[in-house]
Amino acid sequence: MEKAPELKKIGERLLKGIPASSGIALGKVCVHSDVFTHIREKSIEKEQISAEICRLKAVASMVRGGLETDRSRVLRETTGYDADIFSVHISILEDSHFLDGITSRIAAEGINAQTALMRELEKYTTLFSRVQDSYLRERIVDIRDIVRRLLEGLVGPADFDCPFDEPVIIATVEVAPSDTLRFNRERVLAFVTERGGSESHAAILARSMGIPAVVGVRGLLSRIKRGDFLVVDGDTGIVLINPPEEVVQDYRSIEAKSQERRQRMEELIPHPAVTLDGIAVKLMANAGNMVDLELALHYRAEGIGLFRTELPFIGRISFPTEEEQFDLYREVCEKMGGREVVIRTLDFGGDKLLPGHRQEKNPFLGYRSTRIFLDETDLFEVQLRAILRASAFGRVKVLFPLISTMDEVKKVKAHWEKVKHELRGGNTRFDDSVPIGIMIEVPSVAIMADRILREVDFVSIGTNDLVQYTLAVDRDNELVSRYYQSLHPAVIWLIQRVVDAAKQAGKAVSICGEISGNPFYTPLLVGLGLREFSINPLSILEIKGAVRGLSAKGARTIAETALTLSTAEEVEKVLRSKKTLDYWMSGHVENPS
């Protein structure tokens, strides 16, 4: 990333948000207004309630038809991800509990449909705000988009304030899935939003379009007007309003250099991830939707190392059926065209939504993931059947999250074998040799990795939770986030122990989590013996470039040094030293500390 220009004199013309899609954009801004700002609460008389409920249901039927039309159009014109989003919206609208909650409010509170929609949305917003996982927390936008469509059906759509013929920067409260169809992609330079995080729809859409985005800019729409000239820096999260010409020219220079770098990175796509001394590293992609699969294929990931199955469950009162889950997993397998797909069973509860589940005081140490499934065995076996049936359409592996004891491993395997037996008895087609593995997220299983590996076919190290549980720190709690240290020697030791146990057992081990997608950590991870990474598709080229620029022998020396150190600061110092950078590209074995 190029160094940003001097910005001290910009003052109030500088806004700060969350960098969501990398790159620099410069241009005029168009403001996309929001129907929510025009809604005012209104009571109705008792005799009006029946008619108001009928009005809402008529609009809901119209919206559902519009979603079906939009889904068909998107399937023809854009990525499968956008069509997948509309399918999720249709399923939410068809869920009787969703509309029942709104109609019940109209009747019980004596309010019109618009007011009931806004109050029901507030309920969902509160529910989703409890979620710590950023990707899942941002799925509230799907509920908001359905409510937006219903409101527009009731009161009419909001205006889009954009008279320009040239490509523009879109500024809005948030980008909704329906906006996919409103925006001409060839005329959008960047997105800037007041709401959202790095996994919001605006961020996902921007990354799929290859344009910059900054989200979560507080007070954005009160600070800009149509026609303002903006600089959007998707690398730092900075937005500049009508900056001085010298600053504009500095950013144009940065933009040109960034474009050159992106083009150089794109040239890596056809090349393998092999170190200078000939050691191959398998780069897999994390995915949770269809756009991730598109990006994985574009950047030539060797498969999907972690497919998160939570998204279809979000915003629903009832669990998706076996057929709904089977259709999704089959689509993923077919999309990947014979490449390996590792499907993780539901990782819900804790920081994620579980229908009907009471809030816990300490959800990360509570009732979540496999712990729930081992009680809710019917739901567990529904997902296992859907995955096994989908295995007939691709190369599937199954991954179980949050395992902490050997007893859990054996119980999971018992359900797995039971479902396989039932499918055989019903003459259902599936791959009888699907490998099963567990996430290494808890220190107990990392310490017992040699014994755990006797029971499973592979393991995947989930560094985010492993760091959290090893150091007893919630990284999203700003009071203690400084104690969340990915380079803590205890974490490095646990990773090395798992890698050694897998090597001894002749079993595969991969790594996922934030550090696996950051090239700064690549020499250490390769040095620890990791040869399979599962990362965000957009990180593939960065990690490939890092792998191709280092020597595995030199990286091993760096790892050996790190394993002798006592603090995260000492490890980081070694990784940042010039001598370490030199050892990336050497086969030397002397100590670089």
Backbone torsions as a table, in degrees:
resi	resn	phi	psi	omega
1	MET	NA	134.5	179.3
2	GLU	-75.0	153.4	179.1
3	LYS	-72.2	133.9	-179.2
4	ALA	-71.2	153.8	178.6
5	PRO	-64.8	166.6	175.5
6	GLU	-65.8	123.4	-171.8
7	LEU	-119.8	8.0	-174.0
8	LYS	-61.7	-31.0	-175.7
9	LYS	-88.5	-0.8	-176.3
10	ILE	-74.4	-35.8	175.6
11	GLY	61.9	-127.1	-174.0
12	GLU	-69.1	-10.2	178.8
13	ARG	-81.7	0.2	179.3
14	LEU	-105.7	125.0	174.9
15	LEU	-115.1	149.5	-178.9
16	LYS	-124.0	132.0	176.7
17	GLY	-136.8	-155.1	-178.1
18	ILE	-102.7	122.1	176.3
19	PRO	-65.7	123.4	-173.0
20	ALA	-120.1	-25.7	177.0
21	SER	-150.8	125.2	-168.8
22	SER	-71.1	159.1	177.9
23	GLY	120.9	168.7	179.7
24	ILE	-116.3	136.5	175.3
25	ALA	-132.0	140.1	177.5
26	LEU	-131.5	130.2	178.5
27	GLY	169.9	-179.7	178.5
28	LYS	-74.1	153.9	-177.3
29	VAL	-107.5	140.6	169.8
30	CYS	-114.7	138.8	-176.5
31	VAL	-100.9	123.4	177.3
32	HIS	-98.0	103.5	-175.6
33	SER	-74.1	166.1	-170.5
34	ASP	-121.4	129.7	-179.8
35	VAL	-60.2	-26.3	-177.7
36	PHE	-60.4	-30.9	-176.8
37	THR	-71.1	-15.5	-176.1
38	HIS	-99.6	-1.4	-175.9
39	ILE	-86.9	130.5	175.8
40	ARG	-121.4	139.0	-178.3
41	GLU	-66.3	142.2	-178.1
42	LYS	-148.1	134.2	175.6
43	SER	-89.4	158.7	177.0
44	ILE	-132.2	161.1	178.7
45	GLU	-77.1	158.0	-177.1
46	LYS	-57.5	-38.0	-177.9
47	GLU	-73.9	-9.6	179.4
48	GLN	-92.1	-11.0	-171.8
49	ILE	-61.1	-47.8	-177.5
50	SER	-59.6	-45.0	179.8
51	ALA	-65.4	-36.4	-179.2
52	GLU	-67.7	-38.7	177.2
53	ILE	-65.6	-40.9	177.1
54	CYS	-63.3	-39.0	178.1
55	ARG	-62.5	-42.7	178.9
56	LEU	-63.5	-45.2	-177.9
57	LYS	-65.1	-35.1	177.5
58	ALA	-65.5	-42.5	178.2
59	VAL	-66.5	-39.5	178.9
60	ALA	-60.9	-41.0	178.0
61	SER	-63.7	-41.2	178.1
62	MET	-64.3	-42.4	-179.9
63	VAL	-64.6	-41.2	178.7
64	ARG	-60.5	-43.6	177.1
65	GLY	-62.1	-38.1	177.5
66	GLY	-65.1	-38.4	177.2
67	LEU	-63.3	-41.9	177.7
68	GLU	-61.6	-43.7	179.1
69	THR	-63.3	-45.8	-179.3
70	ASP	-64.1	-39.8	178.9
71	ARG	-60.9	-44.5	179.3
72	SER	-62.9	-41.9	179.8
73	ARG	-64.3	-44.2	-178.6
74	VAL	-64.4	-38.7	177.9
75	LEU	-58.8	-33.6	179.7
76	ARG	-79.2	-32.0	-165.1
77	GLU	-110.3	-25.7	-173.3
78	THR	-134.2	-154.3	-176.1
79	THR	-78.8	157.0	177.0
80	GLY	-63.5	-24.7	-179.3
81	TYR	-60.4	-47.8	-177.8
82	ASP	-61.4	-40.2	176.7
83	ALA	-64.0	-37.6	178.9
84	ASP	-62.2	-39.4	177.9
85	ILE	-61.6	-44.0	-179.9
86	PHE	-64.6	-33.9	176.4
87	SER	-63.5	-40.9	176.7
88	VAL	-61.3	-41.7	-178.9
89	HIS	-65.2	-40.0	178.2
90	ILE	-61.7	-43.1	-179.0
91	SER	-65.1	-36.2	177.2
92	ILE	-66.3	-44.7	-179.0
93	LEU	-65.6	-30.9	179.6
94	GLU	-80.4	-15.6	178.9
95	ASP	-69.1	115.4	-174.5
96	SER	-58.1	-30.9	-178.4
97	HIS	-64.2	-31.6	-177.5
98	PHE	-65.4	-54.7	-179.7
99	LEU	-70.5	-33.2	178.9
100	ASP	-60.1	-38.3	179.2
101	GLY	-62.8	-36.2	-178.9
102	ILE	-75.5	-46.4	-179.7
103	THR	-65.2	-33.7	177.8
104	SER	-63.9	-37.3	177.6
105	ARG	-64.8	-42.9	179.7
106	ILE	-56.8	-46.5	-177.0
107	ALA	-72.2	-44.8	-173.8
108	ALA	-76.2	-34.3	-173.9
109	GLU	-103.6	-6.6	178.8
110	GLY	62.7	48.4	-177.4
111	ILE	-125.3	161.5	178.5
112	ASN	-78.0	172.2	-174.0
113	ALA	-62.8	-38.7	-178.9
114	GLN	-62.5	-44.2	179.8
115	THR	-65.3	-41.6	178.8
116	ALA	-62.0	-40.2	178.0
117	LEU	-61.8	-44.8	-178.4
118	MET	-65.3	-38.6	179.9
119	ARG	-71.7	-37.2	177.3
120	GLU	-67.3	-37.9	176.8
121	LEU	-62.9	-38.8	178.4
122	GLU	-61.6	-37.9	177.8
123	LYS	-62.0	-47.1	179.7
124	TYR	-65.4	-37.5	179.9
125	THR	-61.6	-42.2	177.4
126	THR	-63.6	-42.3	179.5
127	LEU	-60.8	-48.1	-177.4
128	PHE	-71.8	-24.9	-179.3
129	SER	-65.5	-18.1	179.3
130	ARG	-78.1	-12.5	-175.9
131	VAL	-78.2	130.0	179.7
132	GLN	-86.1	-34.3	-179.3
133	ASP	-65.0	118.6	-173.3
134	SER	-63.2	-38.1	-178.5
135	TYR	-62.3	-46.4	-177.9
136	LEU	-76.5	-33.9	178.9
137	ARG	-60.2	-36.2	-177.6
138	GLU	-74.1	-4.7	178.1
139	ARG	-73.3	-4.6	171.8
140	ILE	-58.9	-25.2	179.8
141	VAL	-61.5	-27.6	178.1
142	ASP	-68.0	-42.4	176.1
143	ILE	-64.0	-44.5	-180.0
144	ARG	-60.4	-36.8	-177.9
145	ASP	-68.8	-38.8	175.9
146	ILE	-63.7	-45.3	178.1
147	VAL	-61.5	-40.1	178.1
148	ARG	-59.3	-46.5	179.8
149	ARG	-61.6	-42.1	179.0
150	LEU	-64.4	-42.7	178.5
151	LEU	-62.8	-42.5	179.4
152	GLU	-65.7	-32.0	174.9
153	GLY	-68.3	-28.5	-178.8
154	LEU	-85.4	-38.7	-173.1
155	VAL	-121.8	-7.1	-178.1
156	GLY	101.2	152.6	-177.0
157	PRO	-73.9	153.3	173.9
158	ALA	-76.3	156.0	-179.8
159	ASP	-80.2	151.9	174.5
160	PHE	-108.3	110.3	-171.9
161	ASP	-83.0	80.3	-176.5
162	CYS	-149.8	89.9	-178.4
163	PRO	-89.1	0.0	-171.4
164	PHE	-82.8	146.7	177.2
165	ASP	-90.5	-17.0	-177.0
166	GLU	-85.3	162.8	174.1
167	PRO	-59.2	142.4	-172.8
168	VAL	-135.0	166.8	171.0
169	ILE	-94.4	131.3	-179.3
170	ILE	-94.4	123.0	174.4
171	ALA	-113.8	131.2	-176.3
172	THR	-158.0	170.4	175.9
173	VAL	-64.6	-49.7	174.2
174	GLU	-159.0	154.2	176.2
175	VAL	-91.6	124.1	-179.5
176	ALA	-100.6	159.2	177.2
177	PRO	-54.6	-36.8	-179.9
178	SER	-65.7	-22.9	178.5
179	ASP	-67.3	-17.2	175.1
180	THR	-52.8	-35.9	-177.2
181	LEU	-89.3	-16.1	-177.5
182	ARG	-85.6	-28.7	-174.9
183	PHE	-94.1	132.9	169.5
184	ASN	-80.0	109.7	-171.6
185	ARG	-60.0	-28.6	-179.7
186	GLU	-73.0	-12.5	-177.5
187	ARG	-111.7	11.3	178.9
188	VAL	-107.9	119.9	178.7
189	LEU	-86.6	-35.3	-176.2
190	ALA	-168.3	164.2	172.2
191	PHE	-114.0	139.8	169.0
192	VAL	-132.8	127.6	-176.2
193	THR	-130.6	153.9	175.7
194	GLU	-77.3	-35.7	-177.2
195	ARG	-108.8	168.4	171.4
196	GLY	107.0	163.2	177.7
197	GLY	-126.8	-167.6	-174.6
198	SER	-68.2	-14.1	177.7
199	GLU	-114.5	18.7	175.7
200	SER	-70.2	167.4	-179.5
201	HIS	-62.5	-36.0	177.7
202	ALA	-58.4	-43.6	-179.1
203	ALA	-66.5	-45.7	-179.2
204	ILE	-63.6	-45.2	-179.8
205	LEU	-64.2	-42.6	179.8
206	ALA	-61.8	-42.7	179.9
207	ARG	-65.9	-37.4	179.2
208	SER	-68.6	-29.1	178.8
209	MET	-86.2	-12.7	-178.9
210	GLY	72.5	33.0	179.3
211	ILE	-120.9	157.8	-179.8
212	PRO	-69.7	155.1	175.3
213	ALA	-153.1	139.7	171.3
214	VAL	-127.3	128.3	-176.1
215	VAL	-123.0	168.9	177.8
216	GLY	65.9	34.9	179.7
217	VAL	-89.8	103.6	-176.0
218	ARG	-66.6	135.8	177.7
219	GLY	71.6	16.9	-174.7
220	LEU	-55.5	-54.0	-171.8
221	LEU	-71.4	-18.5	176.3
222	SER	-83.6	-10.3	-175.4
223	ARG	-106.2	-12.8	-176.9
224	ILE	-125.1	163.4	174.1
225	LYS	-139.8	162.5	-179.9
226	ARG	-53.1	132.1	176.2
227	GLY	93.7	-10.1	174.5
228	ASP	-58.9	147.4	176.3
229	PHE	-92.9	123.2	-178.0
230	LEU	-114.8	148.9	163.9
231	VAL	-111.3	123.6	179.5
232	VAL	-113.1	116.9	-179.5
233	ASP	-106.7	97.7	-178.0
234	GLY	-73.6	-6.6	177.7
235	ASP	-87.2	-35.0	-176.1
236	THR	-110.9	-12.9	-177.2
237	GLY	82.4	17.8	-179.1
238	ILE	-94.9	138.1	172.5
239	VAL	-125.1	126.4	179.5
240	LEU	-110.6	135.6	-179.2
241	ILE	-105.9	118.5	178.9
242	ASN	45.0	56.9	-177.9
243	PRO	-72.5	163.4	176.4
244	PRO	-60.0	156.2	-175.8
245	GLU	-60.5	-37.0	-178.7
246	GLU	-64.7	-34.6	177.8
247	VAL	-69.5	-40.1	177.2
248	VAL	-59.0	-44.5	-179.5
249	GLN	-66.0	-37.3	176.3
250	ASP	-60.7	-43.5	-179.4
251	TYR	-70.2	-32.9	176.0
252	ARG	-63.3	-36.6	177.3
253	SER	-66.7	-42.8	177.9
254	ILE	-62.5	-42.8	-179.7
255	GLU	-59.1	-42.9	-179.3
256	ALA	-65.1	-42.1	-179.8
257	LYS	-68.4	-37.7	178.3
258	SER	-64.4	-39.6	178.3
259	GLN	-62.9	-41.6	177.8
260	GLU	-62.1	-42.0	-179.8
261	ARG	-65.6	-42.2	179.1
262	ARG	-61.8	-38.2	178.9
263	GLN	-66.4	-39.5	177.3
264	ARG	-64.4	-40.5	178.7
265	MET	-64.7	-39.6	179.3
266	GLU	-60.1	-29.2	179.6
267	GLU	-66.2	-16.7	179.1
268	LEU	-78.4	-14.1	-172.3
269	ILE	-51.0	-49.1	-176.0
270	PRO	-78.6	-5.9	-174.3
271	HIS	-93.3	146.7	-179.0
272	PRO	-76.1	157.8	174.7
273	ALA	-87.3	89.3	-177.0
274	VAL	-130.6	134.2	179.7
275	THR	-70.8	169.4	-179.2
276	LEU	-61.2	-27.3	178.6
277	ASP	-101.5	22.9	166.9
278	GLY	85.3	17.4	178.8
279	ILE	-93.5	122.7	-178.2
280	ALA	-83.0	140.2	176.1
281	VAL	-121.5	126.9	-177.4
282	LYS	-86.1	119.2	-179.0
283	LEU	-105.1	111.2	179.0
284	MET	-107.0	164.8	-177.6
285	ALA	-112.2	143.0	167.0
286	ASN	-82.2	146.1	-179.7
287	ALA	-150.7	148.8	174.5
288	GLY	-138.8	-0.6	-178.8
289	ASN	-160.1	180.0	-173.6
290	MET	-73.8	-28.8	178.8
291	VAL	-67.1	-34.0	175.4
292	ASP	-61.3	-38.9	178.4
293	LEU	-66.1	-40.5	178.0
294	GLU	-59.9	-45.1	-179.9
295	LEU	-67.1	-38.9	178.2
296	ALA	-59.8	-42.3	178.7
297	LEU	-68.4	-40.4	-179.4
298	HIS	-61.3	-44.0	-177.5
299	TYR	-89.3	8.4	174.3
300	ARG	58.5	46.4	170.1
301	ALA	-60.9	149.5	-178.4
302	GLU	-79.9	-0.8	177.4
303	GLY	159.6	-172.7	175.2
304	ILE	-103.4	112.7	-177.7
305	GLY	-84.3	-15.4	179.1
306	LEU	-158.2	105.1	173.1
307	PHE	-102.3	114.1	-178.9
308	ARG	-80.8	128.6	-174.1
309	THR	-102.0	10.9	-173.8
310	GLU	-76.1	-32.2	-169.3
311	LEU	-53.2	-46.5	-178.2
312	PRO	-63.9	-14.9	-177.4
313	PHE	-90.0	-16.5	-174.3
314	ILE	-73.9	138.3	176.7
315	GLY	79.4	8.6	-179.6
316	ARG	-111.3	148.7	174.7
317	ILE	-83.9	-37.4	180.0
318	SER	-107.5	156.8	179.5
319	PHE	-75.8	145.8	174.1
320	PRO	-57.8	146.0	-179.2
321	THR	-72.5	169.7	176.1
322	GLU	-58.8	-40.6	-178.5
323	GLU	-66.5	-40.3	178.6
324	GLU	-62.9	-44.0	178.9
325	GLN	-67.3	-43.0	179.2
326	PHE	-58.4	-44.1	179.9
327	ASP	-59.5	-41.4	179.6
328	LEU	-65.0	-50.8	-176.1
329	TYR	-66.2	-37.0	176.5
330	ARG	-63.1	-42.4	179.6
331	GLU	-61.0	-40.8	178.2
332	VAL	-62.0	-47.8	-179.2
333	CYS	-60.8	-45.8	-178.9
334	GLU	-65.7	-38.4	179.1
335	LYS	-61.7	-36.8	-176.7
336	MET	-81.7	-4.5	169.4
337	GLY	54.6	48.7	176.6
338	GLY	90.4	-7.2	175.7
339	ARG	-75.3	156.0	-177.9
340	GLU	-64.0	138.0	176.9
341	VAL	-129.4	115.9	177.6
342	VAL	-97.1	112.3	-177.5
343	ILE	-99.3	120.0	177.4
344	ARG	-89.0	130.7	176.1
345	THR	-66.0	166.5	-171.8
346	LEU	-52.3	126.8	175.1
347	ASP	-110.6	76.4	-175.4
348	PHE	-120.9	-178.1	-169.6
349	GLY	77.4	-173.1	-179.9
350	GLY	58.3	-110.8	-179.1
351	ASP	-89.9	-0.3	-175.4
352	LYS	-114.4	163.9	-172.1
353	LEU	-81.8	134.1	175.5
354	LEU	-128.8	112.9	-177.3
355	PRO	-53.6	128.3	175.6
356	GLY	77.4	4.1	-176.6
357	HIS	-92.3	132.8	-179.4
358	ARG	-72.7	152.1	178.8
359	GLN	-70.1	139.8	-178.9
360	GLU	-106.3	155.1	178.5
361	LYS	-68.9	-37.3	-179.5
362	ASN	-135.2	76.6	-170.7
363	PRO	-63.5	-28.3	-178.2
364	PHE	-68.7	-23.4	177.4
365	LEU	-107.5	19.1	-172.5
366	GLY	-113.6	-138.5	-170.4
367	TYR	-91.0	99.2	-174.7
368	ARG	-153.6	164.0	170.8
369	SER	52.5	-129.7	-175.8
370	THR	-61.6	-27.5	178.7
371	ARG	-61.6	-39.4	178.2
372	ILE	-69.6	-46.5	-176.8
373	PHE	-60.9	-31.8	179.8
374	LEU	-73.3	-11.2	169.5
375	ASP	-98.5	-45.1	179.6
376	GLU	-88.8	66.3	-170.2
377	THR	-67.6	-29.8	178.4
378	ASP	-63.6	-43.6	178.7
379	LEU	-65.3	-40.3	179.3
380	PHE	-59.6	-48.2	-175.8
381	GLU	-70.2	-28.2	173.8
382	VAL	-60.9	-46.4	-179.9
383	GLN	-67.4	-39.2	179.3
384	LEU	-63.7	-40.5	177.6
385	ARG	-62.9	-43.6	-179.3
386	ALA	-62.1	-42.0	179.4
387	ILE	-66.0	-46.2	-179.5
388	LEU	-62.4	-41.1	178.0
389	ARG	-62.9	-38.2	179.2
390	ALA	-68.9	-21.9	-178.3
391	SER	-64.3	-16.4	176.8
392	ALA	-71.9	-9.5	-175.4
393	PHE	-113.9	9.7	179.2
394	GLY	-179.1	-171.9	-180.0
395	ARG	-97.1	95.5	-173.4
396	VAL	-102.2	142.0	166.5
397	LYS	-128.3	151.8	-177.9
398	VAL	-118.0	137.7	-175.1
399	LEU	-125.5	128.9	-179.1
400	PHE	-105.3	125.7	-176.5
401	PRO	-88.4	162.7	174.4
402	LEU	46.8	55.1	170.7
403	ILE	-91.5	132.5	-179.2
404	SER	-126.4	-10.4	-179.0
405	THR	-139.0	158.5	175.5
406	MET	-64.8	-34.0	179.0
407	ASP	-59.9	-40.0	177.9
408	GLU	-63.6	-41.2	178.6
409	VAL	-58.5	-46.1	-177.6
410	LYS	-67.8	-36.7	177.8
411	LYS	-67.3	-42.0	177.4
412	VAL	-60.0	-44.2	180.0
413	LYS	-64.0	-35.8	179.5
414	ALA	-63.6	-42.6	177.7
415	HIS	-66.8	-38.1	178.5
416	TRP	-60.1	-47.6	-179.5
417	GLU	-68.3	-35.5	177.4
418	LYS	-61.4	-46.7	-179.4
419	VAL	-64.8	-40.3	177.9
420	LYS	-61.9	-42.4	179.3
421	HIS	-61.1	-42.3	179.6
422	GLU	-64.8	-41.3	-179.8
423	LEU	-66.7	-38.2	176.2
424	ARG	-62.4	-42.6	-178.8
425	GLY	-64.1	-28.1	178.4
426	GLY	-93.6	8.3	-178.6
427	ASN	55.6	35.6	177.7
428	THR	-85.7	134.4	-176.8
429	ARG	-76.6	129.2	174.8
430	PHE	-162.9	166.2	178.1
431	ASP	-85.3	113.0	-176.1
432	ASP	-74.4	-7.5	-176.2
433	SER	-111.9	23.4	179.9
434	VAL	-59.2	123.2	178.6
435	PRO	-70.4	145.7	175.3
436	ILE	-119.3	145.9	-179.1
437	GLY	-145.8	175.2	178.2
438	ILE	-128.8	155.0	171.0
439	MET	-78.6	135.0	171.9
440	ILE	-95.9	94.2	-177.2
441	GLU	-122.4	-13.5	-174.5
442	VAL	-117.6	133.4	-178.2
443	PRO	-53.0	-33.9	-177.1
444	SER	-58.8	-41.8	-179.2
445	VAL	-79.8	-26.5	174.2
446	ALA	-65.1	-42.2	179.7
447	ILE	-66.7	-35.8	-178.4
448	MET	-98.1	23.3	-173.8
449	ALA	-56.7	-36.5	-178.2
450	ASP	-62.5	-37.4	-179.9
451	ARG	-79.8	-39.3	178.8
452	ILE	-59.9	-39.0	-176.7
453	LEU	-68.9	-12.5	173.3
454	ARG	-73.1	-20.6	-173.5
455	GLU	-102.1	-17.9	-175.2
456	VAL	-126.7	168.2	-176.6
457	ASP	-91.3	-23.6	-179.2
458	PHE	-162.4	167.1	175.3
459	VAL	-135.9	155.2	175.9
460	SER	-130.1	124.6	-177.7
461	ILE	-84.4	114.4	176.8
462	GLY	-94.1	98.1	-169.5
463	THR	-67.9	-32.4	-176.9
464	ASN	-59.6	-51.1	179.6
465	ASP	-74.4	-33.4	-179.9
466	LEU	-61.3	-42.9	176.9
467	VAL	-63.3	-45.9	-176.8
468	GLN	-60.5	-46.1	-177.1
469	TYR	-77.2	-31.8	179.1
470	THR	-68.2	-39.5	-174.8
471	LEU	-100.4	0.7	179.3
472	ALA	54.7	52.1	-177.2
473	VAL	-141.8	135.9	175.5
474	ASP	-90.6	111.6	-174.4
475	ARG	-68.3	-18.6	178.4
476	ASP	-89.8	-0.2	176.7
477	ASN	-95.3	108.9	-173.4
478	GLU	-62.6	-20.1	180.0
479	LEU	-70.6	-26.8	-176.3
480	VAL	-126.3	5.9	-173.8
481	SER	-60.5	-24.1	179.5
482	ARG	-66.3	-18.8	179.4
483	TYR	-85.7	-7.0	177.6
484	TYR	-82.2	102.3	-172.3
485	GLN	-124.7	104.4	-179.3
486	SER	-63.1	-25.0	-178.2
487	LEU	-97.4	14.6	178.0
488	HIS	-59.7	134.1	-178.2
489	PRO	-54.3	-31.8	179.0
490	ALA	-65.4	-38.2	178.0
491	VAL	-66.8	-45.7	179.7
492	ILE	-60.6	-41.0	180.0
493	TRP	-62.6	-43.2	-180.0
494	LEU	-64.1	-41.5	177.7
495	ILE	-61.1	-45.1	179.5
496	GLN	-62.1	-38.4	-180.0
497	ARG	-63.2	-42.5	-179.7
498	VAL	-66.0	-43.8	179.6
499	VAL	-61.2	-44.4	180.0
500	ASP	-63.8	-41.0	-179.7
501	ALA	-65.1	-40.9	179.3
502	ALA	-65.2	-41.3	178.7
503	LYS	-62.9	-43.3	-179.6
504	GLN	-64.1	-35.9	-178.6
505	ALA	-84.8	-10.0	-177.1
506	GLY	70.8	30.3	-178.4
507	LYS	-112.5	155.9	-179.1
508	ALA	-77.4	144.8	174.5
509	VAL	-136.3	133.6	176.8
510	SER	-125.8	171.6	178.1
511	ILE	-133.0	137.3	174.2
512	CYS	-134.1	173.4	-175.2
513	GLY	113.7	174.5	-171.6
514	GLU	-62.1	-39.7	-175.5
515	ILE	-69.0	-26.8	-179.3
516	SER	-69.4	-23.5	-180.0
517	GLY	-98.5	9.5	179.5
518	ASN	-111.8	117.6	-175.7
519	PRO	-61.7	-19.2	177.8
520	PHE	-59.4	-34.2	-176.9
521	TYR	-90.6	-8.5	-173.2
522	THR	-56.4	-45.9	179.6
523	PRO	-58.8	-40.1	179.6
524	LEU	-65.0	-46.2	-176.2
525	LEU	-67.2	-41.8	176.0
526	VAL	-64.3	-39.1	179.1
527	GLY	-65.2	-29.3	177.3
528	LEU	-76.5	-6.5	176.1
529	GLY	102.3	6.5	179.0
530	LEU	-75.5	131.4	-177.3
531	ARG	-125.7	8.4	176.6
532	GLU	-142.5	121.7	-179.5
533	PHE	-116.1	139.2	172.3
534	SER	-117.8	115.2	-166.8
535	ILE	-139.0	166.5	172.3
536	ASN	-55.2	134.0	-178.6
537	PRO	-53.6	-32.8	-178.4
538	LEU	-72.7	-10.3	178.2
539	SER	-95.4	-5.9	-172.7
540	ILE	-58.5	-46.7	-176.7
541	LEU	-68.4	-36.8	177.6
542	GLU	-61.1	-46.4	-178.5
543	ILE	-70.2	-37.4	177.3
544	LYS	-61.4	-42.6	178.1
545	GLY	-62.0	-40.4	179.2
546	ALA	-65.8	-43.2	179.7
547	VAL	-61.7	-45.6	-176.9
548	ARG	-69.3	-14.8	-179.7
549	GLY	-101.1	7.0	-178.5
550	LEU	-125.2	162.7	173.7
551	SER	-102.8	131.2	179.6
552	ALA	-62.2	-35.4	179.7
553	LYS	-67.0	-43.5	176.8
554	GLY	-65.8	-38.7	178.7
555	ALA	-63.1	-37.0	178.5
556	ARG	-62.1	-38.0	177.8
557	THR	-63.4	-40.9	177.5
558	ILE	-61.9	-44.7	180.0
559	ALA	-63.3	-42.1	179.2
560	GLU	-61.5	-38.2	176.8
561	THR	-65.3	-45.2	-179.0
562	ALA	-59.7	-36.0	-178.2
563	LEU	-69.9	-13.1	178.5
564	THR	-94.2	-7.1	-172.6
565	LEU	-90.5	166.1	-171.9
566	SER	-112.8	-14.3	-178.7
567	THR	-135.9	157.1	176.7
568	ALA	-63.5	-35.0	180.0
569	GLU	-62.4	-40.0	179.5
570	GLU	-65.9	-41.0	179.1
571	VAL	-64.5	-44.6	-179.5
572	GLU	-62.1	-38.9	179.2
573	LYS	-60.5	-40.7	178.4
574	VAL	-65.3	-43.5	-178.1
575	LEU	-66.9	-28.2	-178.9
576	ARG	-90.0	-9.4	-175.1
577	SER	-69.9	150.0	177.8
578	LYS	-62.4	-34.0	-179.2
579	LYS	-63.3	-37.5	176.7
580	THR	-63.1	-44.5	179.2
581	LEU	-59.2	-38.0	177.2
582	ASP	-65.6	-37.3	-178.0
583	TYR	-73.7	-19.8	172.9
584	TRP	-52.7	-40.7	-169.9
585	MET	-106.8	31.5	179.5
586	SER	-138.1	165.9	175.8
587	GLY	-107.3	16.5	-177.3
588	HIS	-68.0	159.7	-178.5
589	VAL	-126.1	1.0	178.5
590	GLU	-73.4	159.8	-172.8
591	ASN	-72.1	126.2	-177.9
592	PRO	-88.5	-1.1	-175.6
593	SER	-75.0	NA	NA
